[in-house]
Amino acid sequence: MSASPPDKGRKGPPHLRAVAAGGGAPARHEDPDAILRRLEWTVIRRLDGLLQGDYRTLFRAFGLDLADLREYQLHDDVRHIDWNVTARLQTPYVREFHADREVTAWFLLDLSGSVDFGSGQVRKRMLSTELTAVLGRLLTRHGNRIGAILYSDKVDTVIPAGGGRRHVLQILDRILKPAATGGHTETNLGELLEKAQSAIKRRAVVFVVSDFISTPGWARGLALLARRHEIVAVRLYDPLEMELPDLGLIVMQDAETGEQLFVDTHDARFRREFAAAAARREAALHSALAEAGVDCLELATDDDLVDALMRFTILRKRRSQLAAGVTVPTHR
């Protein structure tokens, strides 16, 4: 069994690492078409019934061309207020845009060593693959385009935006092929985000799919990307990375550097320190995403994908309503 210790001796806040070697979820061996057909039947059909065609909430994107200015009205999105005009006229004015008929979406996929972990039946890597397949197919079947940038221990693939089912299969095929790596290196998400800034020319919806286990400094790149694009952070995690059960003596290994540590998980103090390190990392992550103004879809390896996407859709609807000053009822 392998799990994640508090990451001591590194610069920046403690990180948690996990590996699949020697335990965890077995790798699935499916070809891209089989994966997509399975998801079309088990996930996309369910989403069709639940969303009833309301995909705009999930893939919220804004028009690029300013159409007009008008006075603010009740329920308008306050993010569209033109503050310069408002200050000059002493009356709130909002910008109206021409809606884009086509949405372009990009998937920034972290395929580094730590995403190969899963303590149950699903690894984070497969979770990333299935999410990309589902969102990619939902987009392309409505005439939209998707592209992808893949990172292993470096940015190794850029797949230009394209449309259609075949293009989704091309991206899945590349995800499933193991990339040649230069050995044990730590993830640097900053490199992936920097590449996205130069590769994505037009405004797009950008899904950053990662466990966000990285060397420090990536938050600035995310904030810069969010100035131009609609960003959704998809945070992958495994429950075992949050809290360790009492498993007795185990070997823990850093999935990216290969460093190993023999620990006694029966030690209650060690388990408390592990959970505290995880909590600190959680707080730092959510703070960075909030500062960048980025929505976050939390996706665990034991999650039902449909349920997770529906939770996220409801969250985005509520945020839009609150931004517009609409009272949102709460349910117990």
C-alpha positions, -999 to +999 in steps of 0.1 A: +000+000+000+014+035-008+001+068+004+012+104+010+033+117+038+037+154+048+062+167+023+091+179+045+123+195+033+108+213+003+105+250-003+070+265+002+040+249+020+039+212+027+026+190-001+011+156+000+021+130-025+007+096-035+018+068-058+001+038-073+031+016-074+027-014-051-010-008-045-040+013-053-063+011-083-054-012-112-049+005-145-078+002-169-069-008-205-096+005-228-092+020-262-104+057-267-135+046-287-146+021-260-142+047-233-162+073-252-190+049-261-192+037-224-194+073-212-220+083-238-243+056-225-235+059-187-228+096-182-238+118-211-273+104-214-279+110-177-266+146-180-289+151-210-319+143-188-307+163-158-295+194-176-323+194-202-301+211-227-289+239-203-252+235-210-245+273-210-242+272-172-215+246-174-196+261-203-202+298-195-184+320-220-188+356-229-190+373-263-160+393-274-177+422-292-193+450-272-228+455-286-242+484-265-244+501-231-277+504-212-288+513-177-284+486-150-316+466-143-326+443-115-310+408-120-283+421-144-248+405-138-229+431-118-197+419-134-209+436-167-211+470-151-190+496-169-176+515-139-161+543-160-195+552-176-212+547-142-189+572-125-193+597-153-231+595-155-238+588-118-261+560-129-251+523-132-246+511-168-239+476-180-222+464-211-241+442-235-222+417-257-228+398-289-231+362-278-205+339-294-222+313-315-192+290-310-174+282-278-138+271-279-126+251-249-091+241-239-081+213-215-048+218-197-041+183-185-017+175-157-005+139-164+024+140-140+033+111-117+010+120-088-022+117-109-014+079-113-026+073-078-060+059-067-067+040-035-099+025-048-111+014-082-103+046-101-070+065-104-069+103-108-055+099-143-086+079-154-108+104-137-091+132-158-096+111-189-133+105-184-140+141-175-122+153-206-141+128-227-175+138-213-170+176-215-153+173-248-182+154-263-208+176-248-191+206-265-182+191-299-216+177-306-231+212-303-207+225-330-180+238-306-142+232-307-118+218-282-080+217-278-056+203-253-022+209-238-007+179-220+020+180-193+039+150-179+072+163-165+071+190-191+047+203-217+050+176-243+019+179-265-003+207-278-034+196-298-049+225-317-086+232-313-109+211-335-144+198-336-163+165-339-162+131-322-130+121-340-112+150-325-123+140-290-109+105-297-076+120-309-072+138-275-082+107-256-057+086-275-029+110-267-039+110-229-038+072-228-003+070-243+024+072-216+048+101-223+085+096-223+098+113-192+133+124-181+132+106-148+119+117-114+111+154-114+087+175-095+056+189-112+058+226-122+022+237-132+036+271-139+051+257-171+017+244-183+000+277-175+027+297-192+024+276-224-013+281-224-009+319-224+010+317-257-008+288-273-044+299-268-049+329-291-086+336-287-108+339-256-118+305-245-132+284-217-102+267-201-103+236-179-072+232-158-074+195-148-048+187-121-043+176-085-024+208-080+005+190-064+032+213-077+062+234-069+051+268-057+045+298-080+018+285-103-009+308-088+004+338-106+002+321-140-034+310-133-044+346-124-028+359-156-047+333-176-079+342-159-077+378-170-083+367-206-102+334-204-130+318-185-111+294-162-125+263-145-101+245-121-108+208-119-091+196-088-085+158-087-079+141-054-081+108-036-097+105-001-065+088+012-046+120+004-067+139+029-066+115+059-047+083+066-065+053+082-046+031+106-029+007+082+001-003+104+036-002+089+037+009+052+061+022+027+052+057+014+067+070-018+067+104-036+053+097-070+074+122-087+108+122-070+108+085-061+117+092-024+105+065-001+097+066+036+088+037+060+061+049+085+039+035+112+004+047+105-007+032+138+010+063+153-019+086+160+004+116+162+017+109+126-019+106+113-028+140+130+003+156+114-006+141+080-042+155+083-029+189+094-005+191+064-034+182+041-056+209+057-029+235+052-024+226+016-062+227+011-064+262+025-035+274+004-051+259-028-085+274-022-070+308-013-050+308-046-081+299-067-102+325-050-076+352-055-075+343-092-114+345-094-115+309-106-144+284-101-133+250-089-148+216-095-137+192-068-135+157-082-126+127-060-117+093-072-147+078-054-171+105-069-199+098-093-190+120-123-226+130-130-233+140-094-200+160-093-209+179-126-244+186-113-231+200-080-208+222-100-236+234-123-258+243-093-228+262-078-223+283-109-260+291-112-260+303-075-229+324-080-244+341-110-276+347-092-258+361-061-237+383-084-268+397-099-284+404-065-309+376-066-318+360-033-309+323-035-329+299-012-309+275+009-320+240+016-310+217+045 
